Amino acid sequence: MTIGETDDNNVEITAGINDGDQIITSNTSTLQDGNEVDAVVKQDSDTTDSTSDKQDGGADDTASK
């Protein structure tokens, strides 16, 4: 992984991550080589709500969320 600019809260990754890779984004200061971790999938905060789906003629998919 290639790291670009950083500040107190952010790290820019400029290369070395591929589609499907999983990365750790929090509590990294406590990690050590060999630690086991549990993956948690974070929901995208920019998802479209069901109201705008209906206005566009889309199906109401609230049951699947």
PDB file with one MODEL, atoms N, CA, C and O in Angstrom:
MODEL        1
ATOM      1  N   MET A   1       0.845  -1.157   0.000  1.00  0.00           N
ATOM      2  CA  MET A   1       0.000   0.000   0.000  1.00  0.00           C
ATOM      3  C   MET A   1       0.899   1.232   0.000  1.00  0.00           C
ATOM      4  O   MET A   1       1.921   1.271   0.686  1.00  0.00           O
ATOM      5  N   THR A   2       0.506   2.232  -0.776  1.00  0.00           N
ATOM      6  CA  THR A   2       1.242   3.488  -0.825  1.00  0.00           C
ATOM      7  C   THR A   2       0.394   4.574  -0.176  1.00  0.00           C
ATOM      8  O   THR A   2      -0.755   4.794  -0.559  1.00  0.00           O
ATOM      9  N   ILE A   3       0.976   5.248   0.809  1.00  0.00           N
ATOM     10  CA  ILE A   3       0.261   6.282   1.558  1.00  0.00           C
ATOM     11  C   ILE A   3       0.664   7.649   1.039  1.00  0.00           C
ATOM     12  O   ILE A   3       1.846   7.931   0.845  1.00  0.00           O
ATOM     13  N   GLY A   4      -0.344   8.506   0.814  1.00  0.00           N
ATOM     14  CA  GLY A   4      -0.114   9.875   0.372  1.00  0.00           C
ATOM     15  C   GLY A   4      -0.150  10.820   1.555  1.00  0.00           C
ATOM     16  O   GLY A   4       0.554  10.618   2.545  1.00  0.00           O
ATOM     17  N   GLU A   5      -0.971  11.849   1.451  1.00  0.00           N
ATOM     18  CA  GLU A   5      -1.065  12.857   2.507  1.00  0.00           C
ATOM     19  C   GLU A   5      -1.799  12.303   3.724  1.00  0.00           C
ATOM     20  O   GLU A   5      -2.692  11.465   3.599  1.00  0.00           O
ATOM     21  N   THR A   6      -1.407  12.783   4.903  1.00  0.00           N
ATOM     22  CA  THR A   6      -2.060  12.393   6.146  1.00  0.00           C
ATOM     23  C   THR A   6      -2.285  13.625   7.021  1.00  0.00           C
ATOM     24  O   THR A   6      -1.593  14.634   6.885  1.00  0.00           O
ATOM     25  N   ASP A   7      -3.255  13.526   7.911  1.00  0.00           N
ATOM     26  CA  ASP A   7      -3.431  14.517   8.970  1.00  0.00           C
ATOM     27  C   ASP A   7      -3.875  13.771  10.220  1.00  0.00           C
ATOM     28  O   ASP A   7      -3.770  12.545  10.270  1.00  0.00           O
ATOM     29  N   ASP A   8      -4.364  14.472  11.218  1.00  0.00           N
ATOM     30  CA  ASP A   8      -4.727  13.823  12.482  1.00  0.00           C
ATOM     31  C   ASP A   8      -5.832  12.778  12.332  1.00  0.00           C
ATOM     32  O   ASP A   8      -5.892  11.827  13.112  1.00  0.00           O
ATOM     33  N   ASN A   9      -6.702  12.944  11.340  1.00  0.00           N
ATOM     34  CA  ASN A   9      -7.860  12.062  11.207  1.00  0.00           C
ATOM     35  C   ASN A   9      -7.930  11.277   9.904  1.00  0.00           C
ATOM     36  O   ASN A   9      -8.772  10.388   9.775  1.00  0.00           O
ATOM     37  N   ASN A  10      -7.080  11.576   8.944  1.00  0.00           N
ATOM     38  CA  ASN A  10      -7.204  10.980   7.620  1.00  0.00           C
ATOM     39  C   ASN A  10      -5.872  10.481   7.088  1.00  0.00           C
ATOM     40  O   ASN A  10      -4.811  11.020   7.403  1.00  0.00           O
ATOM     41  N   VAL A  11      -5.954   9.436   6.274  1.00  0.00           N
ATOM     42  CA  VAL A  11      -4.788   8.914   5.571  1.00  0.00           C
ATOM     43  C   VAL A  11      -5.211   8.680   4.129  1.00  0.00           C
ATOM     44  O   VAL A  11      -6.194   7.987   3.870  1.00  0.00           O
ATOM     45  N   GLU A  12      -4.471   9.257   3.193  1.00  0.00           N
ATOM     46  CA  GLU A  12      -4.751   9.053   1.778  1.00  0.00           C
ATOM     47  C   GLU A  12      -3.983   7.832   1.296  1.00  0.00           C
ATOM     48  O   GLU A  12      -2.767   7.750   1.468  1.00  0.00           O
ATOM     49  N   ILE A  13      -4.691   6.881   0.692  1.00  0.00           N
ATOM     50  CA  ILE A  13      -4.050   5.704   0.116  1.00  0.00           C
ATOM     51  C   ILE A  13      -4.053   5.901  -1.388  1.00  0.00           C
ATOM     52  O   ILE A  13      -5.118   5.960  -2.002  1.00  0.00           O
ATOM     53  N   THR A  14      -2.878   6.003  -1.987  1.00  0.00           N
ATOM     54  CA  THR A  14      -2.772   6.333  -3.404  1.00  0.00           C
ATOM     55  C   THR A  14      -2.589   5.118  -4.294  1.00  0.00           C
ATOM     56  O   THR A  14      -2.791   5.212  -5.505  1.00  0.00           O
ATOM     57  N   ALA A  15      -2.214   3.983  -3.729  1.00  0.00           N
ATOM     58  CA  ALA A  15      -2.036   2.765  -4.531  1.00  0.00           C
ATOM     59  C   ALA A  15      -1.995   1.561  -3.605  1.00  0.00           C
ATOM     60  O   ALA A  15      -1.709   1.678  -2.413  1.00  0.00           O
ATOM     61  N   GLY A  16      -2.288   0.398  -4.183  1.00  0.00           N
ATOM     62  CA  GLY A  16      -2.121  -0.835  -3.435  1.00  0.00           C
ATOM     63  C   GLY A  16      -3.387  -1.460  -2.898  1.00  0.00           C
ATOM     64  O   GLY A  16      -3.326  -2.480  -2.211  1.00  0.00           O
ATOM     65  N   ILE A  17      -4.551  -0.866  -3.196  1.00  0.00           N
ATOM     66  CA  ILE A  17      -5.822  -1.466  -2.790  1.00  0.00           C
ATOM     67  C   ILE A  17      -6.574  -1.849  -4.054  1.00  0.00           C
ATOM     68  O   ILE A  17      -6.692  -1.054  -4.986  1.00  0.00           O
ATOM     69  N   ASN A  18      -7.074  -3.056  -4.075  1.00  0.00           N
ATOM     70  CA  ASN A  18      -7.803  -3.567  -5.234  1.00  0.00           C
ATOM     71  C   ASN A  18      -9.264  -3.786  -4.885  1.00  0.00           C
ATOM     72  O   ASN A  18      -9.614  -3.903  -3.710  1.00  0.00           O
ATOM     73  N   ASP A  19     -10.126  -3.844  -5.908  1.00  0.00           N
ATOM     74  CA  ASP A  19     -11.537  -4.161  -5.689  1.00  0.00           C
ATOM     75  C   ASP A  19     -11.649  -5.440  -4.882  1.00  0.00           C
ATOM     76  O   ASP A  19     -10.975  -6.428  -5.174  1.00  0.00           O
ATOM     77  N   GLY A  20     -12.497  -5.420  -3.874  1.00  0.00           N
ATOM     78  CA  GLY A  20     -12.702  -6.599  -3.042  1.00  0.00           C
ATOM     79  C   GLY A  20     -11.800  -6.679  -1.826  1.00  0.00           C
ATOM     80  O   GLY A  20     -12.059  -7.480  -0.927  1.00  0.00           O
ATOM     81  N   ASP A  21     -10.737  -5.865  -1.769  1.00  0.00           N
ATOM     82  CA  ASP A  21      -9.867  -5.859  -0.594  1.00  0.00           C
ATOM     83  C   ASP A  21     -10.629  -5.308   0.603  1.00  0.00           C
ATOM     84  O   ASP A  21     -11.482  -4.433   0.451  1.00  0.00           O
ATOM     85  N   GLN A  22     -10.329  -5.810   1.774  1.00  0.00           N
ATOM     86  CA  GLN A  22     -10.914  -5.295   3.005  1.00  0.00           C
ATOM     87  C   GLN A  22      -9.815  -4.596   3.781  1.00  0.00           C
ATOM     88  O   GLN A  22      -8.708  -5.119   3.916  1.00  0.00           O
ATOM     89  N   ILE A  23     -10.126  -3.405   4.295  1.00  0.00           N
ATOM     90  CA  ILE A  23      -9.137  -2.643   5.054  1.00  0.00           C
ATOM     91  C   ILE A  23      -9.713  -2.282   6.416  1.00  0.00           C
ATOM     92  O   ILE A  23     -10.928  -2.175   6.586  1.00  0.00           O
ATOM     93  N   ILE A  24      -8.836  -2.100   7.361  1.00  0.00           N
ATOM     94  CA  ILE A  24      -9.230  -1.701   8.714  1.00  0.00           C
ATOM     95  C   ILE A  24      -9.145  -0.184   8.785  1.00  0.00           C
ATOM     96  O   ILE A  24      -8.125   0.406   8.427  1.00  0.00           O
ATOM     97  N   THR A  25     -10.242   0.454   9.257  1.00  0.00           N
ATOM     98  CA  THR A  25     -10.288   1.912   9.271  1.00  0.00           C
ATOM     99  C   THR A  25     -10.401   2.515  10.664  1.00  0.00           C
ATOM    100  O   THR A  25     -10.350   3.737  10.804  1.00  0.00           O
ATOM    101  N   SER A  26     -10.554   1.691  11.698  1.00  0.00           N
ATOM    102  CA  SER A  26     -10.646   2.244  13.049  1.00  0.00           C
ATOM    103  C   SER A  26      -9.922   1.334  14.032  1.00  0.00           C
ATOM    104  O   SER A  26      -9.735   0.143  13.782  1.00  0.00           O
ATOM    105  N   ASN A  27      -9.524   1.917  15.146  1.00  0.00           N
ATOM    106  CA  ASN A  27      -8.801   1.202  16.206  1.00  0.00           C
ATOM    107  C   ASN A  27      -7.524   0.538  15.699  1.00  0.00           C
ATOM    108  O   ASN A  27      -7.123  -0.507  16.210  1.00  0.00           O
ATOM    109  N   THR A  28      -6.892   1.132  14.710  1.00  0.00           N
ATOM    110  CA  THR A  28      -5.688   0.536  14.134  1.00  0.00           C
ATOM    111  C   THR A  28      -4.478   0.641  15.056  1.00  0.00           C
ATOM    112  O   THR A  28      -3.529  -0.131  14.914  1.00  0.00           O
ATOM    113  N   SER A  29      -4.495   1.575  15.990  1.00  0.00           N
ATOM    114  CA  SER A  29      -3.336   1.740  16.871  1.00  0.00           C
ATOM    115  C   SER A  29      -3.166   0.573  17.835  1.00  0.00           C
ATOM    116  O   SER A  29      -2.087   0.386  18.398  1.00  0.00           O
ATOM    117  N   THR A  30      -4.220  -0.213  18.031  1.00  0.00           N
ATOM    118  CA  THR A  30      -4.137  -1.343  18.959  1.00  0.00           C
ATOM    119  C   THR A  30      -3.793  -2.659  18.268  1.00  0.00           C
ATOM    120  O   THR A  30      -3.611  -3.676  18.937  1.00  0.00           O
ATOM    121  N   LEU A  31      -3.702  -2.653  16.943  1.00  0.00           N
ATOM    122  CA  LEU A  31      -3.421  -3.887  16.206  1.00  0.00           C
ATOM    123  C   LEU A  31      -1.957  -4.276  16.286  1.00  0.00           C
ATOM    124  O   LEU A  31      -1.066  -3.426  16.311  1.00  0.00           O
ATOM    125  N   GLN A  32      -1.732  -5.573  16.326  1.00  0.00           N
ATOM    126  CA  GLN A  32      -0.383  -6.123  16.273  1.00  0.00           C
ATOM    127  C   GLN A  32      -0.387  -7.261  15.271  1.00  0.00           C
ATOM    128  O   GLN A  32      -1.438  -7.848  15.013  1.00  0.00           O
ATOM    129  N   ASP A  33       0.771  -7.587  14.699  1.00  0.00           N
ATOM    130  CA  ASP A  33       0.873  -8.707  13.772  1.00  0.00           C
ATOM    131  C   ASP A  33       0.299  -9.959  14.410  1.00  0.00           C
ATOM    132  O   ASP A  33       0.605 -10.281  15.558  1.00  0.00           O
ATOM    133  N   GLY A  34      -0.536 -10.661  13.657  1.00  0.00           N
ATOM    134  CA  GLY A  34      -1.110 -11.906  14.133  1.00  0.00           C
ATOM    135  C   GLY A  34      -2.447 -11.781  14.829  1.00  0.00           C
ATOM    136  O   GLY A  34      -3.080 -12.795  15.123  1.00  0.00           O
ATOM    137  N   ASN A  35      -2.909 -10.530  15.110  1.00  0.00           N
ATOM    138  CA  ASN A  35      -4.226 -10.357  15.735  1.00  0.00           C
ATOM    139  C   ASN A  35      -5.328 -10.866  14.820  1.00  0.00           C
ATOM    140  O   ASN A  35      -5.264 -10.690  13.603  1.00  0.00           O
ATOM    141  N   GLU A  36      -6.347 -11.502  15.411  1.00  0.00           N
ATOM    142  CA  GLU A  36      -7.534 -11.875  14.658  1.00  0.00           C
ATOM    143  C   GLU A  36      -8.499 -10.699  14.678  1.00  0.00           C
ATOM    144  O   GLU A  36      -8.629 -10.011  15.690  1.00  0.00           O
ATOM    145  N   VAL A  37      -9.171 -10.473  13.561  1.00  0.00           N
ATOM    146  CA  VAL A  37     -10.162  -9.400  13.479  1.00  0.00           C
ATOM    147  C   VAL A  37     -11.448  -9.954  12.888  1.00  0.00           C
ATOM    148  O   VAL A  37     -11.428 -10.927  12.133  1.00  0.00           O
ATOM    149  N   ASP A  38     -12.570  -9.328  13.236  1.00  0.00           N
ATOM    150  CA  ASP A  38     -13.864  -9.672  12.662  1.00  0.00           C
ATOM    151  C   ASP A  38     -14.255  -8.572  11.689  1.00  0.00           C
ATOM    152  O   ASP A  38     -14.273  -7.397  12.055  1.00  0.00           O
ATOM    153  N   ALA A  39     -14.568  -8.941  10.453  1.00  0.00           N
ATOM    154  CA  ALA A  39     -14.963  -7.961   9.441  1.00  0.00           C
ATOM    155  C   ALA A  39     -16.387  -7.496   9.688  1.00  0.00           C
ATOM    156  O   ALA A  39     -17.274  -8.305   9.958  1.00  0.00           O
ATOM    157  N   VAL A  40     -16.605  -6.185   9.594  1.00  0.00           N
ATOM    158  CA  VAL A  40     -17.927  -5.589   9.709  1.00  0.00           C
ATOM    159  C   VAL A  40     -18.139  -4.758   8.456  1.00  0.00           C
ATOM    160  O   VAL A  40     -17.341  -3.872   8.152  1.00  0.00           O
ATOM    161  N   VAL A  41     -19.213  -5.042   7.727  1.00  0.00           N
ATOM    162  CA  VAL A  41     -19.501  -4.307   6.503  1.00  0.00           C
ATOM    163  C   VAL A  41     -20.286  -3.060   6.866  1.00  0.00           C
ATOM    164  O   VAL A  41     -21.361  -3.139   7.460  1.00  0.00           O
ATOM    165  N   LYS A  42     -19.738  -1.904   6.502  1.00  0.00           N
ATOM    166  CA  LYS A  42     -20.393  -0.638   6.794  1.00  0.00           C
ATOM    167  C   LYS A  42     -21.305  -0.273   5.630  1.00  0.00           C
ATOM    168  O   LYS A  42     -20.893  -0.343   4.472  1.00  0.00           O
ATOM    169  N   GLN A  43     -22.548   0.118   5.933  1.00  0.00           N
ATOM    170  CA  GLN A  43     -23.494   0.542   4.912  1.00  0.00           C
ATOM    171  C   GLN A  43     -23.059   1.885   4.346  1.00  0.00           C
ATOM    172  O   GLN A  43     -22.567   2.741   5.081  1.00  0.00           O
ATOM    173  N   ASP A  44     -23.238   2.074   3.042  1.00  0.00           N
ATOM    174  CA  ASP A  44     -22.930   3.345   2.387  1.00  0.00           C
ATOM    175  C   ASP A  44     -23.932   4.388   2.858  1.00  0.00           C
ATOM    176  O   ASP A  44     -25.137   4.148   2.788  1.00  0.00           O
ATOM    177  N   SER A  45     -23.470   5.537   3.334  1.00  0.00           N
ATOM    178  CA  SER A  45     -24.356   6.576   3.858  1.00  0.00           C
ATOM    179  C   SER A  45     -25.036   7.365   2.750  1.00  0.00           C
ATOM    180  O   SER A  45     -25.927   8.165   3.036  1.00  0.00           O
ATOM    181  N   ASP A  46     -24.642   7.167   1.490  1.00  0.00           N
ATOM    182  CA  ASP A  46     -25.227   7.904   0.377  1.00  0.00           C
ATOM    183  C   ASP A  46     -26.294   7.102  -0.359  1.00  0.00           C
ATOM    184  O   ASP A  46     -26.542   7.353  -1.539  1.00  0.00           O
ATOM    185  N   THR A  47     -26.932   6.139   0.313  1.00  0.00           N
ATOM    186  CA  THR A  47     -27.953   5.331  -0.351  1.00  0.00           C
ATOM    187  C   THR A  47     -29.203   6.158  -0.577  1.00  0.00           C
ATOM    188  O   THR A  47     -29.504   7.069   0.193  1.00  0.00           O
ATOM    189  N   THR A  48     -29.920   5.840  -1.622  1.00  0.00           N
ATOM    190  CA  THR A  48     -31.149   6.542  -1.966  1.00  0.00           C
ATOM    191  C   THR A  48     -32.286   5.990  -1.125  1.00  0.00           C
ATOM    192  O   THR A  48     -32.405   4.775  -0.960  1.00  0.00           O
ATOM    193  N   ASP A  49     -33.126   6.872  -0.591  1.00  0.00           N
ATOM    194  CA  ASP A  49     -34.248   6.385   0.210  1.00  0.00           C
ATOM    195  C   ASP A  49     -35.378   5.890  -0.690  1.00  0.00           C
ATOM    196  O   ASP A  49     -35.397   6.173  -1.888  1.00  0.00           O
ATOM    197  N   SER A  50     -36.321   5.148  -0.104  1.00  0.00           N
ATOM    198  CA  SER A  50     -37.386   4.528  -0.889  1.00  0.00           C
ATOM    199  C   SER A  50     -38.340   5.562  -1.477  1.00  0.00           C
ATOM    200  O   SER A  50     -38.994   5.277  -2.480  1.00  0.00           O
ATOM    201  N   THR A  51     -38.442   6.752  -0.886  1.00  0.00           N
ATOM    202  CA  THR A  51     -39.336   7.777  -1.412  1.00  0.00           C
ATOM    203  C   THR A  51     -38.892   8.212  -2.800  1.00  0.00           C
ATOM    204  O   THR A  51     -39.721   8.300  -3.706  1.00  0.00           O
ATOM    205  N   SER A  52     -37.615   8.484  -2.988  1.00  0.00           N
ATOM    206  CA  SER A  52     -37.142   8.901  -4.300  1.00  0.00           C
ATOM    207  C   SER A  52     -37.199   7.752  -5.295  1.00  0.00           C
ATOM    208  O   SER A  52     -37.366   7.991  -6.491  1.00  0.00           O
ATOM    209  N   ASP A  53     -37.064   6.505  -4.832  1.00  0.00           N
ATOM    210  CA  ASP A  53     -37.212   5.351  -5.718  1.00  0.00           C
ATOM    211  C   ASP A  53     -38.620   5.315  -6.291  1.00  0.00           C
ATOM    212  O   ASP A  53     -38.802   5.077  -7.485  1.00  0.00           O
ATOM    213  N   LYS A  54     -39.617   5.552  -5.443  1.00  0.00           N
ATOM    214  CA  LYS A  54     -41.002   5.511  -5.892  1.00  0.00           C
ATOM    215  C   LYS A  54     -41.274   6.628  -6.889  1.00  0.00           C
ATOM    216  O   LYS A  54     -41.992   6.418  -7.867  1.00  0.00           O
ATOM    217  N   GLN A  55     -40.713   7.812  -6.660  1.00  0.00           N
ATOM    218  CA  GLN A  55     -40.929   8.926  -7.567  1.00  0.00           C
ATOM    219  C   GLN A  55     -40.363   8.627  -8.946  1.00  0.00           C
ATOM    220  O   GLN A  55     -40.899   9.104  -9.946  1.00  0.00           O
ATOM    221  N   ASP A  56     -39.303   7.856  -9.016  1.00  0.00           N
ATOM    222  CA  ASP A  56     -38.689   7.494 -10.284  1.00  0.00           C
ATOM    223  C   ASP A  56     -39.323   6.250 -10.888  1.00  0.00           C
ATOM    224  O   ASP A  56     -38.885   5.781 -11.938  1.00  0.00           O
ATOM    225  N   GLY A  57     -40.349   5.708 -10.236  1.00  0.00           N
ATOM    226  CA  GLY A  57     -40.992   4.515 -10.746  1.00  0.00           C
ATOM    227  C   GLY A  57     -40.360   3.233 -10.267  1.00  0.00           C
ATOM    228  O   GLY A  57     -40.730   2.150 -10.720  1.00  0.00           O
ATOM    229  N   GLY A  58     -39.407   3.336  -9.354  1.00  0.00           N
ATOM    230  CA  GLY A  58     -38.739   2.154  -8.826  1.00  0.00           C
ATOM    231  C   GLY A  58     -39.596   1.447  -7.799  1.00  0.00           C
ATOM    232  O   GLY A  58     -40.529   2.028  -7.246  1.00  0.00           O
ATOM    233  N   ALA A  59     -39.281   0.217  -7.551  1.00  0.00           N
ATOM    234  CA  ALA A  59     -40.015  -0.567  -6.558  1.00  0.00           C
ATOM    235  C   ALA A  59     -39.640  -0.118  -5.161  1.00  0.00           C
ATOM    236  O   ALA A  59     -38.536   0.377  -4.934  1.00  0.00           O
ATOM    237  N   ASP A  60     -40.556  -0.291  -4.228  1.00  0.00           N
ATOM    238  CA  ASP A  60     -40.292  -0.002  -2.830  1.00  0.00           C
ATOM    239  C   ASP A  60     -39.474  -1.150  -2.269  1.00  0.00           C
ATOM    240  O   ASP A  60     -39.987  -2.254  -2.084  1.00  0.00           O
ATOM    241  N   ASP A  61     -38.197  -0.891  -1.997  1.00  0.00           N
ATOM    242  CA  ASP A  61     -37.314  -1.963  -1.536  1.00  0.00           C
ATOM    243  C   ASP A  61     -37.006  -1.875  -0.055  1.00  0.00           C
ATOM    244  O   ASP A  61     -35.982  -2.393   0.392  1.00  0.00           O
ATOM    245  N   THR A  62     -37.877  -1.226   0.724  1.00  0.00           N
ATOM    246  CA  THR A  62     -37.601  -1.063   2.150  1.00  0.00           C
ATOM    247  C   THR A  62     -37.562  -2.395   2.875  1.00  0.00           C
ATOM    248  O   THR A  62     -36.884  -2.509   3.896  1.00  0.00           O
ATOM    249  N   ALA A  63     -38.260  -3.398   2.388  1.00  0.00           N
ATOM    250  CA  ALA A  63     -38.252  -4.705   3.049  1.00  0.00           C
ATOM    251  C   ALA A  63     -36.896  -5.376   2.939  1.00  0.00           C
ATOM    252  O   ALA A  63     -36.543  -6.203   3.780  1.00  0.00           O
ATOM    253  N   SER A  64     -36.128  -5.029   1.907  1.00  0.00           N
ATOM    254  CA  SER A  64     -34.825  -5.669   1.722  1.00  0.00           C
ATOM    255  C   SER A  64     -33.701  -4.930   2.406  1.00  0.00           C
ATOM    256  O   SER A  64     -32.567  -5.411   2.403  1.00  0.00           O
ATOM    257  N   LYS A  65     -33.973  -3.763   3.002  1.00  0.00           N
ATOM    258  CA  LYS A  65     -32.914  -2.982   3.657  1.00  0.00           C
ATOM    259  C   LYS A  65     -32.738  -3.414   5.076  1.00  0.00           C
ATOM    260  O   LYS A  65     -31.892  -2.871   5.786  1.00  0.00           O
TER     261      LYS A  65
ENDMDL
END
